[in-house]
Amino acid sequence: MVATNPIRLNPSAVARALSVVALLLVLASIGGQLTKYVLGHDQVYGLVRLFDLDAEQNIPTLFSVLLLSCAALLLAVIAVLKKEQRDPDRSKWTILAFGFLFMAVDEAWSFHDGLIMPVRGFLGEGPFGIFYFAWVIPGIVVVLAVTLFFLRFLLRLPAQTKFTFIVAAILYVGGALGLE
């Protein structure tokens, strides 16, 4: 007989721990920017760039990749459980798991930046204004398509889950597309 020990996580404790890590990364980035612009030290043994929230392929990026990867893993577990329950939405959970895995890979290697020049070429010459990072244009199209695809699924979720999904989506998409 195999003993099973379910993994138990306290969501509040996980949220607090992740918030502390995020806060420490923000403080390290602010410290690096102060060191760079106030004290005039651009590198400080590479630490300024290593913790720069506006840079890529550094410690804050690794944190984002890990968060997205964990989300993908949790969504995959939900997809497996939904498949066992013969839930009609099991395919949606699977698609979400792969979507988050794709976002983790893109966060790690910045594939979306490869769209900047082709989209600028399509738009022609001139000032791009809020579309300086032109990848956001196809990004907006993808977000709208994904929203339409998942809308009925979202509406079927329990109220608290639905609310959490919507808030998370607004924060993530708003940060990715809005701040870029």
C-alpha positions as CSV (number, residue, x, y, z in Angstrom):
1,M,0.0,0.0,0.0
2,V,1.4,3.4,-1.0
3,A,0.8,6.2,1.5
4,T,-0.1,9.5,-0.1
5,N,0.8,12.8,1.5
6,P,-1.0,15.6,-0.2
7,I,1.0,18.8,-0.6
8,R,-0.6,21.5,1.4
9,L,0.2,25.2,0.7
10,N,-1.1,28.2,2.5
11,P,-2.0,30.6,-0.3
12,S,-1.5,33.6,2.1
13,A,1.9,32.5,3.1
14,V,2.9,31.9,-0.6
15,A,1.6,35.3,-1.5
16,R,3.5,36.9,1.3
17,A,6.8,35.1,0.4
18,L,6.4,36.1,-3.3
19,S,5.6,39.7,-2.3
20,V,8.7,39.9,-0.1
21,V,10.9,38.6,-3.0
22,A,9.3,41.1,-5.4
23,L,9.8,44.0,-2.9
24,L,13.4,43.0,-2.4
25,L,13.9,43.0,-6.2
26,V,12.3,46.4,-6.5
27,L,14.5,47.8,-3.7
28,A,17.6,46.3,-5.3
29,S,16.7,47.9,-8.6
30,I,16.0,51.3,-7.0
31,G,19.3,51.0,-5.2
32,G,21.1,50.2,-8.5
33,Q,19.5,53.2,-10.2
34,L,20.4,55.5,-7.4
35,T,24.0,54.2,-7.5
36,K,24.0,54.7,-11.3
37,Y,22.4,58.2,-11.5
38,V,23.2,59.8,-8.2
39,L,26.6,58.4,-7.4
40,G,27.7,57.9,-11.0
41,H,28.7,54.2,-10.7
42,D,27.2,52.5,-13.8
43,Q,28.3,48.9,-13.0
44,V,29.2,48.2,-9.4
45,Y,30.6,44.7,-10.3
46,G,27.6,44.1,-12.7
47,L,25.1,44.4,-9.9
48,V,23.3,47.4,-11.3
49,R,22.2,45.6,-14.5
50,L,21.8,42.3,-12.6
51,F,18.9,43.8,-10.6
52,D,17.6,46.4,-13.1
53,L,13.8,45.9,-13.5
54,D,14.0,47.6,-16.9
55,A,16.6,45.2,-18.2
56,E,16.1,41.6,-19.5
57,Q,17.9,38.3,-18.8
58,N,18.7,39.1,-15.2
59,I,17.5,38.2,-11.7
60,P,14.1,40.0,-12.0
61,T,13.5,38.2,-15.3
62,L,14.4,34.9,-13.7
63,F,11.8,35.6,-11.0
64,S,9.2,36.3,-13.7
65,V,10.2,33.1,-15.6
66,L,9.8,31.0,-12.4
67,L,6.4,32.6,-11.6
68,L,5.1,31.9,-15.1
69,S,6.6,28.4,-15.1
70,C,4.9,27.6,-11.7
71,A,1.6,28.9,-13.1
72,A,2.0,26.7,-16.1
73,L,2.7,23.7,-13.9
74,L,-0.3,24.4,-11.7
75,L,-2.5,24.8,-14.8
76,A,-1.2,21.5,-16.1
77,V,-2.1,19.8,-12.9
78,I,-5.6,21.3,-13.0
79,A,-5.9,20.1,-16.7
80,V,-4.9,16.5,-15.6
81,L,-7.5,16.6,-12.8
82,K,-10.2,18.0,-15.1
83,K,-9.4,15.3,-17.6
84,E,-9.9,12.6,-15.0
85,Q,-13.2,14.2,-14.0
86,R,-14.2,14.4,-17.7
87,D,-14.8,18.1,-17.3
88,P,-15.8,19.8,-20.6
89,D,-13.3,22.6,-20.0
90,R,-10.2,20.3,-19.6
91,S,-8.9,21.5,-23.0
92,K,-9.1,25.1,-21.9
93,W,-7.0,24.3,-18.8
94,T,-4.5,22.5,-21.1
95,I,-4.3,25.5,-23.5
96,L,-3.8,27.8,-20.5
97,A,-0.9,25.6,-19.2
98,F,0.8,25.7,-22.6
99,G,0.1,29.5,-22.9
100,F,1.8,30.2,-19.6
101,L,4.7,27.9,-20.6
102,F,5.1,29.9,-23.8
103,M,5.0,33.2,-21.8
104,A,7.7,31.8,-19.5
105,V,9.9,30.9,-22.5
106,D,9.3,34.2,-24.1
107,E,10.1,36.1,-20.9
108,A,13.4,34.2,-20.7
109,W,14.5,34.7,-24.3
110,S,12.4,37.8,-25.3
111,F,11.1,36.4,-28.6
112,H,8.5,39.1,-28.7
113,D,11.2,41.7,-29.2
114,G,11.9,40.1,-32.6
115,L,8.5,41.5,-33.8
116,I,9.6,45.2,-33.3
117,M,11.4,45.7,-36.6
118,P,9.0,43.8,-38.8
119,V,6.0,45.6,-37.4
120,R,7.8,49.0,-37.7
121,G,8.6,48.0,-41.3
122,F,4.9,47.3,-41.9
123,L,3.8,50.6,-40.4
124,G,6.3,52.6,-42.4
125,E,8.6,55.5,-41.4
126,G,7.7,58.1,-38.8
127,P,7.3,58.6,-35.1
128,F,5.8,55.5,-33.4
129,G,4.9,57.3,-30.2
130,I,3.2,54.9,-27.8
131,F,4.0,52.1,-30.3
132,Y,7.8,52.6,-30.1
133,F,7.9,48.9,-28.9
134,A,5.9,47.9,-31.9
135,W,5.5,44.3,-30.8
136,V,2.6,45.5,-28.6
137,I,0.4,45.9,-31.7
138,P,0.3,42.1,-32.5
139,G,0.3,41.6,-28.7
140,I,-3.0,43.5,-28.5
141,V,-4.5,41.4,-31.3
142,V,-3.4,38.2,-29.5
143,V,-4.9,39.4,-26.2
144,L,-8.2,40.3,-27.9
145,A,-8.3,36.9,-29.6
146,V,-7.5,35.0,-26.4
147,T,-10.1,37.0,-24.5
148,L,-12.8,36.1,-27.0
149,F,-11.7,32.4,-27.1
150,F,-11.8,32.1,-23.3
151,L,-14.8,34.4,-22.5
152,R,-17.4,31.6,-22.1
153,F,-14.9,29.5,-20.1
154,L,-14.2,32.5,-17.8
155,L,-17.9,33.2,-17.3
156,R,-18.5,29.5,-16.1
157,L,-15.8,29.8,-13.4
158,P,-16.8,30.2,-9.8
159,A,-17.1,33.9,-8.8
160,Q,-13.9,34.1,-6.7
161,T,-11.8,32.3,-9.3
162,K,-13.3,34.5,-12.1
163,F,-12.5,37.7,-10.2
164,T,-9.0,36.5,-9.5
165,F,-8.4,35.6,-13.1
166,I,-9.7,39.0,-14.3
167,V,-7.6,41.0,-11.9
168,A,-4.5,38.9,-12.7
169,A,-5.0,39.3,-16.4
170,I,-5.6,43.1,-16.1
171,L,-2.4,43.5,-14.1
172,Y,-0.2,41.3,-16.3
173,V,-1.5,42.4,-19.6
174,G,-1.6,46.0,-18.5
175,G,2.0,45.8,-17.3
176,A,3.2,43.9,-20.4
177,L,1.4,46.0,-23.0
178,G,0.7,49.2,-21.2
179,L,4.1,49.9,-19.6
180,E,6.1,48.6,-22.6
